[in-house]
Amino acid sequence: MEGTWLRGKTRTTAYLVALAGLCAPSAAHAQVTAPAPTAQSAPAVSSAPAPSSPAAVATLQCVDRCGAAGTSRYGSLLRVRGKALKQADEIVFLGAAGDADDVIAEAVTRRTTSADVRVPLGAVSGPIAVVDRQGALTAPSVAPLVVEPSPPSAPFELGVRAPRAFFGAAQPAALTYVVRGAAPADVSIDLARRPDGLVIAHWDIPQVAPEVPQRVTWDGMANGKVQRTGTYEFRVTVGGVAQPPVVFDFARDQFPVLGKVTFGTGAAAFGGGRGHQGHDVFAACGTPLVAAHGGVVKFAGWHARAGNYVVIDNHGTDTDYVYMHLRDVPLVATGATVFTGQPIGYVGDTGVATGCHLHFEAWTAPGWQAGGAPINPLAMLRSWAANS
């Protein structure tokens, strides 16, 4: 075995994963030869238990740059009190029902019984929840956060919906902005890549109405190609006046295991002295698995050697990813479209496996069992683990 990795920041999709009802118990290691694509009937499975985080939210208090009667506004410092908040990673401002108005911000200070966060632009009144470092979500706060409009002191306000975005995720990279005052203004926006400054997208929005939050989104594409993983920035000009750039991180893929992992060596590595067509990533039985890249499910089902497994034809690339030995019947079906970061199952040991692990394969065009070839996925898995 290689050294143990602990996935750091799950970011934008972590709360969606947790809301989908994922959980994680027990541990082990394994190796398996990739199966032929013959499908067989699946065994019976039990339903998954509900997720839980050891963290919990008790009260909310604005402690700096507050509005009237202790309400919060954009830029306010909010103190979230509760338990086990030393592990807080992100704060999700849930707003109204549904996720259309959800906004995410990183915790800026973490303590055992409290965590501080700056209220991001676009946050509206409603409950909040905490995503911990394992990607688990707390229950929403009982008392809602009250957010009042910012005073019209600044002529323009802007911010990103989340500090990190993934290609093909349910929520794309997004910039929220508000023109302050009484008069409309022309807005021009460039999306540029750091550090070379290459502008890869542009928007011109004439006569933007004042005091109405607006949003532009970017799907991670330019000139028909998925852009590289890295740091990007929105550059905004309002009425000819440039605003400070707003920076965010973008990634093509997300690490598929939401929890502590160990990368296999020897027979568990690609090749493995036995034609092993993927790499084994060991994790506790029941650890949540998500799609590393959005696409269309080529196959979801059962095979005697692979156990429960999923094959996804990735959007925007010529690759397929394969996920084997899932604990239960996959959470996605053949033919379905899935998002990056969408739950697909749990780490298991079904099929020919000695303990719980994800057997992960990456295939070149034209894809898995269709004329493509498997490639060693270890370097990409390591990169995703470091950056997700």
N, C-alpha and C positions, 0 to 999 in steps of 0.2 A: 504493500500500500504506500501511496504517497502521503504527504502531509495533509492534515485536515484543513478544510476551508470553511469559513462562515460567511455566507452571503451577507454583504453589508447593507446596501440601501435598495429596497425594492421599489421605492418611488411611486410613480404614477399609477401603476396597476395594482399595487399591493392591497388597497382597500377593496377593489373590485373582486380580487381573489378571495379575500377573507369573507366578504359578503356572500360569496357563492357557496359557503359552507364547507371549507376545507379544514383539515385537522392533521395532527401528526403524533403517533406513538413510536416503538422498538427499533433495533439496529442490526446491521450485518453486512456481509460482502458476498460477491459472486462473480461468475463468468458464464457466458453462454455463446454458442455458435449461432449466427444469424439463420433463421429458418427459411425454408421455401415458402412462397406466398399462398400455399393452400390453406383456405379458411375452414375452421371446424366450429361446431356449436360451442357456445360459452358455458362455463359452469355457473351455478347459482352464486349470488353474492349477497352480502348484507349491506344495508344503507350506511352512509357515512355519518358519524356524529358531528354535531355542530362545532364550529371553531371557538376558541377562546384565547384571550391574551391575559397574562398575569397582571397586566396594567389595567387600571380602571379610572374613569373620570368621575369626580365628585362635584366640584364647583368650578366656576369660571369667574375671573376677576380682571378687569382692566386696571393696569398699574402705571401706564405712561401714555401721554398723548390721547387721553380719553375724551369722550364727548360728554354731553350733559347727563347728570345723574349716574355717572359711571358706565355709560354705554361705550361701545367701541366703534372705531371708524378705521378706514384705511391707514395703516402705519401705526396704529395703537399697539402697545405691548400687552398681550393677553397672558395672564398666568392661569394655567390649567392645574388644578389641584386634584390629587387622588392618591393612588398607590402604584408602586413599581414603575414610576415614570422616568427613572434613570435610563430605561431602554427605549424611550420614545424616539421615533425617527421622524415621522411626519405628523402634522395635524391636518385633518380633513374638515373643512368648513362645509357642512352638508346642505345648508340652506333649506329650500323647500323639498317636497317629495320628489324622488327621481334624482338622476345624477347630472342633469343638464346644467345646473348652476353650482355644482360642487367645485371647490377651489382647494388647492393643496399648498401647504407651506412647510418648510423644514423647521423643526424645533431649534431655537437658538441657544437655549440653556436647558440642561436636564438635571434634575435632582431626584432623590428617592421619592419624594411626595409631591413634586411639582415640576412643571415644564413651562418655559416661556416661548412665545411665538409672536412674530409681527403679523398683524392682520393684513392679508394680501389684498390687492386691488381685485374687485369682483366678488369678494365675500359678502354674503347677505345674511340677514337674520335667520337663525335656525340652530339646531344642535351641532355639536362637534364630536369628532371621534379621534382616537390616536392610533396610528400604525406603529407597532414596535419593530425592533431590528430583525425579528424573525418573519415579518410580513403579516403578523396577526393583527386583527382589528379589535379595539375595545367596543363595548356597547356605546351607542350615542349618549351624550350627556342628557340628563333628565331635563334640566333647565336650559332653555335655548340661549344662545348668545344673541344679544341685541346689537345690531350694526346700524348706525345712522350715517346718512350721507356726509362726506367730507365737506368742510367749509370751502367755499370757492376762492381760497387764497392763491392756489397754484393755477396757472392758466391751462395746465394739461397734466394728467396723471396716466401712468401706464404700468403694466406688469404682466408677467407670464402666468398662465393658469397653473403650471407646475414646474418645478426646477429641472425636470428631466422628462424627455419624451422618447417613445420607441416607435419605429416604423411599423405600420400596420396595427397599432394599438386602438382600442375602442375610443380613446380620447387623443386626438392629434396634438402636436405642438400648437399653442394658441397664445396670442397677445391680446390682452384686454386694455382698452384705453378710453379715457373720458375727456372731452373738451369742456373746460370750465368757463363760466361766464354766461353772457346773454346772447352772444352772436355765434353763428356757425363758422366753421373754419375748414380750409382745405388741408387734408392729411395725406402725406406721402410716406410709405413704409418700404424699406429695403430689408431683405433677409440676407445676412452675410455670414460666411464661414470664417472662423478664426483658425490659425493666426494670419492666413494669407489675405483676408479681406474680400475674397471673391463673392460678389453679389449673385445669388442664385434664384431669387424671387423678388417681385416688386408689386406693390399695390398703390394705386392712386384713388383716393376717396374724396370727391369734391363735396364741399359744404356739409360737413358732418354736424348734425344737430348737437347743441350744447347740453350738458348735464344728462346725457343718455349713454350708458356703457355700451361700447362697441367691441367687436371681436373679429380678428382675422385668424385663420388657421392654416397650417402648412402640413401636408401629408408626407413629407420626407422625400418627395420626388423633385427632380429637375431635369428637363430635357429627356423625359421618359426613363430616367434611371434613379434607383435608390441612392441617396447620398451617403457619404462615408460617415462612420461614427466619429463624433468629435463635439467641439463647442461651437455654438452659433450665436448670433445676436440679431435682434430686431433694431433697426435704425429708423427712427421716426422724425419726420419734419412736419411741423404744424405752422401753417401760414408763413412758410419760408424759414422758420426758426428750428434748428436742430435740437432734439432732446437727448438726454443721456441714453446710451444704448442699453438694451435689456438682454441679458445673457442667459442661455439655457444649454443643457447638454442633450445631445441626440444620439441614439444608438440604433443600429440596424436590427439587432437581436437582443433578446433577454435571456439570462441564465434560466434554464427550465426548472431547477429544483429550488423550492423556497424553504431552505433550511440548511443545517450543517451537513457538509458533504466531505467525502474522501475520494480522490481520484485513484482508480485501480492501476496496478502495474502488472508486468508479466503476462499471464494468460488472460487477465482482465483488460489489457490494453489492445489497441488496434493491431490486428495481425495475430498476436498472442501465440505464435507458433502453431496455430491451428485454423488459419483462415478466419479469424475473428473480425467481423466487418464493422465493428463500432468500438466504443469505449464505455466501460462500466463506471458509473458514478454511484458510490455507495452512500446510502442515507437511511435514516430511521424509517421503518415500515410506516406507511401512512403519511409521509411527508408530501405536501402538495406539489403537484407538477403542473406547469403551465406551458403553453405553446411558445417556443423560443422565437418563432417568426409566424406572422399571420399568413393564412392561405386557405386552400381547399383540402378537406380531408379525403385522401385517396382511399384509405381503408381504415376502419376501426372495428376490431373484433378480436377473435381468439385463434391462437395456433398452439399446437401441442408443445413446441419448444419455446416460442416467444411469449406464451401466455397471453394475457390481454395486451394488445398493442395498438398503436396509432401511427399512420403514415400521413404526413402533410406535405402537399405541393406548395412551396412557398411563393407568395406574391412578390413580384418585382425582381425575382432571381431565377436562375435555372436549376435550383437545388430542391431536393426533398429532404425532410428530417423524419427520422423514425424513432419512436419511443416504445420500449418493450418492458415486459414484466410488470405492468400496472397491477395494482392490488385488486381492483374491481373492473367491471365492465367500463370502458371509456366513457367520459362525460360528454363526448362529441360523437356524431354519427357520420358514416360514410356519405360524402357529397356535401357536407355542411361547410360553410365558410366560418373560419375562426379568426380571432384577433390575436395579435402578439400579446402575451400575458394572460390569455384566457385559460381558465382551468380546463385541463384535459383528463386529470385523474390523480392517482396517488402512487407513490413508490411502493412496490410490492415484490413478491418472489414467485409469481405465477409462472407456469411453464417449467423449463429446465433452468433452475436457478438455485444457488446455494445461499440463501439469505436474501435480504431486501436490497435492491439497487435499480437504478435506471440504466438500461443498455441503450445508448444513444448512437444513431448512425446518421451520417450526412452523405447524400448521393448527388453526383453531377448529372447534368442533362443527358438523356431525356428523363432521367429519374429512376427511382427505386423499382427494381425488377422489370424495367422497361427499356433496357439498353444502356443505362447509366452505370457509373462505377462508384463504389464506396470510397471515401477518402478519410484520412485520419482526422478526427474531429477534436483532438485534445487541445491543440493551440487555440481554436476558437472557443472551446469550453472554458479554458483558463482566462481568456480575454473577457468573456461575458461575465464570469464569476467576479473578476476584478472591477468591472465597470457597471454592473447592474445594481 
